[in-house]
C-alpha cells in the first residue's frame, strides 16, 4: 500500500487550503491565461479588489509556490510556476489512489 507520509499530507493540505479561496482561484486563473508575466496592477484592475487585498492573495499564492514573482523596476511581474501544472494533478492522483485504481 502506497499511503501518504505525514509530510506529504501536510504539504498537500497547505496547497488545498491556499486554493480554497475564490479570489485566489480567480487570480490564479487570470495569471494562467496570460501569454507572459502579468503586472500586479493588471491583476488588481481585473479583480475589482483593492491593491492590498490582491497583494495579500498573491503573497499566499507565492508562499505555496503557485506563482513566481519578479521585480521589474518599481513594478512586480507575476507568472504561473510551471511545476504546478504537474505537481498539483499528481498530488490529487496520489491522494485519491488513481494509479492504484487504474491497475485493477
ABEGO torsion letter per residue (X at the ends): XBBBBAAAAAAAAAAAAAAABAAAAAAAAAAAABABBBBAAAAAAAAGBBAAAAAAAAAAAAAAGABBBBBBEABBBBBBBAAAAAAAAAAAAAAAGAAAAAAX
